[in-house]
């Protein structure tokens, strides 16, 4: 009841304090944004504006030659998107990209998971060494890796030499439309399973040990522990790794560009390669439309993952 | 007892096989780089050089442009690392330790930036780079990577673990925010700064598609772009010895760095995954 007794005093006492608090908060906000400024500038110029601009450009007929005369560009609405999905090349590249995702993601994840499991549970000695070896491809330059792959998968290359030694006639890997894709995917898996392994290892180490001890006391064997404890508890990690890899393979460019140039006969050409080619041909509008299809796919994958994560955890 | 011992031995054997399969490409690369052109021509797929030679490496450094590519890669990497250390330590600190209007928005921007695919934005990025007069310059190559969202994220996660009491105590003693940042936070942030340095160096050193787009003349090619261009120019008479020597020079600095500092490499990757 003190407040009704002396309302005036309270007003006069509190108001300057609130004003001072507001002023100090404004000051703190200004200081904080000063700290954020370098990141914010790069983000606005190289991410925010380009994302909006990509959508904008995809709705115009802008070509490379129009860069100097931006007002000559016409708004064409969804025409680029219609052309895109009528273009057999784009549809093929979309399917190829889907194949990269469908084969590359599970292969990368299973390899990474099995190795993480082996390193986490069975191996005490040399664990660090194994982890280093399995992670090394992740830090390896892709151009260098692709050159080595080309050398090794050449008709007279090392791989066929090894196959010859066991009496098999090695094919011409990178010139065969049916075999080029598996080699390109293999390069992708080799470069990425280390990432999956490290993330799974982090997830495995977060599983409390006493859960296993309790399960072992109840008579659950290794296999049942894996199925009923490890896998369910690792679900958030699994979803995260799968989305990370899906987003990565959706944008696959370096591997096919360097190893096969998208060939033979377009059998390894991805959407990112299509985007790059349209860009190189000066078709900025078409290129932006193709790139926006990638953005939408990535967003769909991310949103679905967040939904799943939220409903499961 | 014996069954677990057998199982363990099998596990080690399987891991050794996997490790060999993983490292075999490195071995091919190095072995190929140590073979002469004649050696490769006469027996293309041989696992080991018939005669060891370092000739490919000397030829490589005599090849026009290679020294320039190497220098460009180093300069771009230095710019990228400097930018990331400055931008990410400041932004990460603010996001974790300062209370301000727009904090959620700023963090949302970092998360969104992590998810925007490069292929979706490179056309406008290129237009902006051309408009800014930075096409075909090393600055134009470095700038988009100068403040990676991944670096900000790693620094923010680290800053969260620094106790607030430490910063509050300094505030009560009258220290300004910049003083607190430089005198108290940064000296504690060594591991995070190391992680950011390594991750952004790796990102820059291995970046391929953006330098491929921005660098239009040999004088601004980075090492990967120069190497890819050399390999495409030589499509008909592929000089594998020379190309593999180039591949080894591109791979080696990072692999050596990795052997010594793998803890930070792994931290960085694990950090980016923790969305």
Contacts between the chains, C-beta under 8 A, distances in Angstrom:
chain1	res1	chain2	res2	distance
A	25	B	99	8.0
A	25	B	100	7.7
A	25	B	101	7.4
A	28	B	98	6.5
A	28	B	99	6.6
A	28	B	100	5.4
A	28	B	177	7.8
A	29	B	100	4.0
A	29	B	101	4.6
A	29	B	102	7.1
A	31	B	98	7.1
A	31	B	100	7.7
A	31	B	177	4.8
A	31	B	178	7.9
A	32	B	94	4.6
A	32	B	98	4.2
A	32	B	99	8.0
A	32	B	100	3.7
A	32	B	103	7.3
A	33	B	94	7.9
A	33	B	100	7.0
A	33	B	102	7.2
A	35	B	90	4.3
A	35	B	91	6.3
A	35	B	93	6.2
A	35	B	94	3.7
A	35	B	98	6.9
A	35	B	177	7.7
A	35	B	181	7.3
A	36	B	90	7.1
A	36	B	91	5.0
A	36	B	94	5.2
A	36	B	95	7.6
A	36	B	106	5.7
A	37	B	90	7.9
A	38	B	83	7.4
A	38	B	86	6.0
A	38	B	87	3.7
A	38	B	90	6.4
A	38	B	91	7.1
A	38	B	146	7.9
A	38	B	147	5.8
A	39	B	87	4.6
A	39	B	88	6.9
A	39	B	90	7.5
A	39	B	91	3.9
A	39	B	110	7.7
A	39	B	147	4.4
A	39	B	149	8.0
A	39	B	152	5.6
A	40	B	91	7.7
A	40	B	106	7.3
A	40	B	109	7.7
A	41	B	147	7.8
A	42	B	83	7.7
A	42	B	87	6.7
A	42	B	143	7.1
A	42	B	144	7.2
A	42	B	146	5.5
A	42	B	147	3.8
A	43	B	109	5.7
A	43	B	110	7.8
A	43	B	113	5.7
A	43	B	147	6.9
A	43	B	149	7.4
A	45	B	128	6.4
A	46	B	121	7.5
A	46	B	125	5.8
A	46	B	128	7.4
A	46	B	143	7.1
A	46	B	144	4.4
A	47	B	112	7.7
A	47	B	113	4.8
A	47	B	116	5.6
A	47	B	121	6.6
A	47	B	149	8.0
A	48	B	109	7.5
A	49	B	124	6.8
A	49	B	128	7.0
A	50	B	121	3.8
A	50	B	122	7.9
A	50	B	123	7.8
A	50	B	124	3.6
A	50	B	125	5.0
A	50	B	128	6.9
A	51	B	116	5.8
A	51	B	120	6.9
A	51	B	121	5.8
A	51	B	124	7.9
A	53	B	124	3.7
A	53	B	127	7.4
A	54	B	120	5.7
A	54	B	121	5.8
A	54	B	123	6.3
A	54	B	124	5.4
A	57	B	123	6.4
A	57	B	124	6.5
A	67	B	127	6.4
A	67	B	130	6.2
A	115	B	15	7.7
A	115	B	18	6.6
A	118	B	11	5.9
A	118	B	14	7.3
A	118	B	15	6.0
A	119	B	15	7.7
A	122	B	7	7.6
A	122	B	8	6.1
A	122	B	11	4.4
A	123	B	11	6.6
A	123	B	12	6.9
A	123	B	15	6.6
A	126	B	12	7.8
A	126	B	15	8.0
A	130	B	15	5.6
A	130	B	19	6.1
A	131	B	262	7.8
A	131	B	266	7.6
A	132	B	258	7.7
A	132	B	259	7.0
A	132	B	262	5.4
A	133	B	19	4.6
A	133	B	22	5.7
A	133	B	23	6.0
A	134	B	18	7.3
A	134	B	19	7.1
A	134	B	22	5.8
A	135	B	258	7.8
A	135	B	262	6.8
A	135	B	265	7.1
A	135	B	266	6.5
A	136	B	22	7.1
A	136	B	23	7.3
A	136	B	26	7.3
A	136	B	255	6.5
A	136	B	258	6.6
A	137	B	22	6.5
A	137	B	25	7.7
A	138	B	265	7.8
A	138	B	269	6.9
A	139	B	202	5.9
A	139	B	206	7.7
A	139	B	254	5.2
A	139	B	255	6.8
A	139	B	258	4.9
A	139	B	265	6.1
A	140	B	26	7.8
A	140	B	206	7.9
A	140	B	251	5.6
A	140	B	254	7.2
A	140	B	255	7.1
A	141	B	205	7.0
A	141	B	206	4.8
A	141	B	223	8.0
A	141	B	224	5.9
A	141	B	247	7.6
A	141	B	250	4.6
A	141	B	251	5.6
A	141	B	254	6.8
A	142	B	206	6.5
A	142	B	208	6.0
A	142	B	224	7.4
A	143	B	208	6.0
A	143	B	224	4.1
A	143	B	227	5.1
A	143	B	228	5.2
A	143	B	247	7.3
A	143	B	250	6.5
A	144	B	29	6.9
A	144	B	224	7.8
A	144	B	227	7.3
A	144	B	246	7.6
A	144	B	247	3.6
A	144	B	248	7.4
A	144	B	250	4.5
A	144	B	251	4.6
A	145	B	25	6.7
A	145	B	247	7.8
A	145	B	251	7.9
A	147	B	29	7.5
A	147	B	227	7.2
A	147	B	231	6.1
A	147	B	243	5.1
A	147	B	244	6.3
A	147	B	246	7.4
A	147	B	247	4.5
A	148	B	25	5.1
A	148	B	26	7.8
A	148	B	28	5.5
A	148	B	29	4.1
A	148	B	32	7.3
A	148	B	244	6.8
A	148	B	247	6.0
A	149	B	25	7.1
A	150	B	231	7.8
A	151	B	28	6.6
A	151	B	29	7.6
A	151	B	32	5.5
A	151	B	240	5.1
A	151	B	243	7.7
A	151	B	244	6.2
A	152	B	25	6.9
A	152	B	28	5.1
A	154	B	44	6.5
A	154	B	45	7.5
A	156	B	44	3.7
A	156	B	45	5.4
A	157	B	44	6.4
A	157	B	45	5.0
A	158	B	28	5.5
A	158	B	45	4.5
A	158	B	46	7.6
A	158	B	47	6.3
A	159	B	45	7.6
A	160	B	45	6.1
A	161	B	44	7.8
A	161	B	45	3.2
A	161	B	46	6.9
A	161	B	47	7.2
A	162	B	45	7.8
A	162	B	47	7.9
A	190	B	22	7.3
A	190	B	25	7.0
A	195	B	269	5.5
A	195	B	273	7.7
A	198	B	266	5.4
A	198	B	269	5.4
A	198	B	270	5.6
A	198	B	273	8.0
A	199	B	269	7.4
A	199	B	270	6.3
A	199	B	273	4.5
A	202	B	270	5.0
A	202	B	273	7.6
A	240	B	273	5.8
A	240	B	274	7.8
A	240	B	275	6.3
A	241	B	273	7.1
A	244	B	272	8.0
A	244	B	273	6.0
A	247	B	115	7.2
A	247	B	117	6.8
A	250	B	117	7.0
A	251	B	117	4.8
A	251	B	118	6.5
A	251	B	119	4.9
A	253	B	119	6.7
A	253	B	209	5.7
A	254	B	208	5.4
A	254	B	209	6.7
A	257	B	209	7.9
A	258	B	208	7.8
A	258	B	228	6.3
A	271	B	119	7.5
A	272	B	119	4.5
A	275	B	119	5.4
A	275	B	122	8.0
A	275	B	123	7.9
A	276	B	119	7.9
A	276	B	209	7.4
A	279	B	122	7.5
A	279	B	123	5.8
A	279	B	126	7.7
A	279	B	213	7.7
A	284	B	123	5.6
A	284	B	127	7.7
A	287	B	123	5.3
A	288	B	123	5.1
A	288	B	124	7.5
A	291	B	117	7.9
A	291	B	119	5.2
A	291	B	120	4.5
A	291	B	121	7.3
A	291	B	122	7.3
A	291	B	123	6.4
A	292	B	120	6.3
A	294	B	117	5.4
A	294	B	119	5.1
A	294	B	120	5.3
A	295	B	116	7.0
A	295	B	117	6.0
A	295	B	120	3.7
A	298	B	115	6.5
A	298	B	116	7.8
A	298	B	117	4.9
A	298	B	120	7.4
A	299	B	115	7.5
A	302	B	115	5.5
